[in-house]
Amino acid sequence: MPEQLFLPGIDPPPRPLPRPRSKVQRKQPLPHSLFLALVPSAHDAAAIAALGDRMNSQHALKGTLVDAPRLHVTLFDLGGHVQLPADRVAQASHAAASVAAPAFDVVFEKAMSYPKGALVLCADDARNIASLKAFRQRLGEALADAGLKPSRSFTPHMTVAYARRKLEKHALEAPVQWRAGSLVLIDSHVGEHVHDVLARWDA
């Protein structure tokens, strides 16, 4: 390599200092996740959990199953919190109590994997989830009246397992029909697989 020459009286430029490498800190999820959801009856939940187990085995997913008591359809996510927010719990409870309790059937005829590995039951036929969407609309209006800001975005689904292997959307061998007869306000202890039901409204 040829020697670099500099003019007399002019010092060579200093070498650039190495830049410190900083690791990007991932945000840790807050320990309490608050949400309103519909839950199936104990009988329906057991049948849906069994379906999740069969799908896990048939497709060799080696996934983590969602146990029957924690199966649900989230209607409104009320945020993550360091501590359970008493004011938000009160607002959500007031709104939920003002709406007639759910009393309708939901049909999921499809299954698929979501990007983060959730294996879900879902519906393409709008008739199968029409009552579900109508109920959510009424609940959303009540939440807004109570001072909250409910999201309009909604894709009805129920998570039955978490797995690394992904499945494309496909029709179930038989549609899953379940009774949505209970609305619940849940405090999910993030990372602990624990759902505390703070309030429940049954048909």
N, C-alpha and C positions, 0 to 999 in steps of 0.2 A: 504494500500500500504506500503511495507516495507521501512524503512528509508535507504537512500543511504549513505554508509560509505566512508570516504576519509582518506588516510594515513596522519599521523601527518606531518605538515610542508608543505603540498601541498594543495594549495587553489583549491576549485572546479572551473571548467571551467566556464567562463562567459556565460550568456545566449545570444544566437544569437539576434542581433538587428532585429527588423521587417523591411522587405523590403518594400520600398515605392511602392505603386501600381500606375503605370502610365497607363493612358488611351491611347489606340492607336488612334492617330489622323487620321481621314479619309481625304484623299486628296480631296479638293474641286475642282470641274471641273473649268477649265479656262473659262472666260466669252464669248470668241469668238471661234466658231468652224467653220473652213473653209473647204468647200468641193465642188467638181464638181459633178453634177447630171443631169440626164435626167428627164424632167417633161412632163406630159401629157398635151394635149390641155385642154382648159377650159371645153369643152363639156365632154371629157373623164374623167377629174378629178371629175366633178360633179357626173357622173355615178358611179365611183369607190368609192367616199365618201358615196354615197347612199348605195352601197353594204356593206361597213363597218358598217354603221348604222344598216342595216338589220341583219348582223351577230351578232352585239352587242346585239340586242334585242332577236333574235332567240335562242342564246346560253346563255342568261341571264348573260353576262359578266360584266355588270355594268362598262364598261371601259371608258376611255377618248378617244374620236375620234380625228383623225387627219383631220383637215378641208381641203377642196378641194385645196385651193391655196398652201398648204404646202406638198401635195403628191409628192413624187419623188422617184427615184432610185439612190442611191448614187453610183457613179463610183469610185471616189478617195477621200479618207479622207486626207485633207491637214493639219490636226493637230489642237490642241487647242492653244489659244493664249490669253495673257493678253490684248494686243492691236492688232488691225488688222495689219498684217505685209505687208507693201506696197510692199516689194521686192517679197514676195511669191505670192501676188495678181498679180503682173506684170508678173512673170514667168508663172503662171497658165494661165493667159489671153493670153499671147503670144503663148503658146502651143495649147490652145483650138482654137485660131483663125487660126492656121496652118492646122487644120483638117477639112475636109468637114463636114458641119453640118449634124446631124442625120436626116434620112428620111426613117424610117422603122417601122414596127409594132412589138409589143411585146405581147406575150400571156402568161398569168399566169393561170394555170388550177388547182392549189392547194392552200390551206391556212393552216397555222399552227401558233403555238405560239413559240416564242423564249424564252430562259431562263429568260431574264429580263422582260418578260411580254409583249413584242411587238407582236401584231397580224399581221401577214404578208401574202401577196399574193406571191406565188413563182411558180416555174415550175420544173417538173421532166423530161419533154420531151425536149431534147436538141434542137430539131428543133424550138421550140417556142422562144428560146433565143439566137439562133445562131448569128443573126445580131447584137444583143445587145453586145454579147461577142466580136465579131469582131471589133465593133466600139470602145469598151473599150481598146482593144489591140492597135489599132492605136493611141488612145489618150494617152495611157501609154507610148508609144515610143516617142511621142512628148513631154511629160512631162520630160522624161529622157533626151532628147536632150536639154531641157531648163534648166537643172541643178537640177531638183528635183529627188526624189527617190520614184517613185510610187510603191505601194504594188502589188504583183502578186495575192494575195489572193482575191477571188471575189465570192460571192454567191448572184446572182441576186434576189432581193426581193423588195417589196414595203410595208411599214408599214402603216396600216389603223387605228390602235387603240392600246391603251395600257391598259392592264387589268391584275388583279391578277390571275384570273381563266385561266387555260391553256387549249388549244385545241391541240389534236394530229393532225398530218398532215392528211388532207382529201381532196378529190376532191370537187371542187366547183360544184354547180348545173349546172352552165354553165361557160365555160372558159371566162376570162376577156381579151379582145383584145383591146389594146390602141395604139395610134400613138405616137412614140417617135420622135417629130419634133423639140425639143428645148433642147440645152445644156446650163446649167446655172452654174455660179460660185456663191455660196451662203455663206453669213456670218450669221451663226445661233447664235442668242443671247441665250446662254444656260440658260434654266430654265424659259425663258420668252415667249416661243412659238412664236418667231419672226424670220422670215427669210428675210434677206435683199439680194436681187438679185443684185450683184455687176456688173455682165456682163451676156449677153445672146446672144446665137448664134442660129438663126432660120434657118430651111431648106428653 
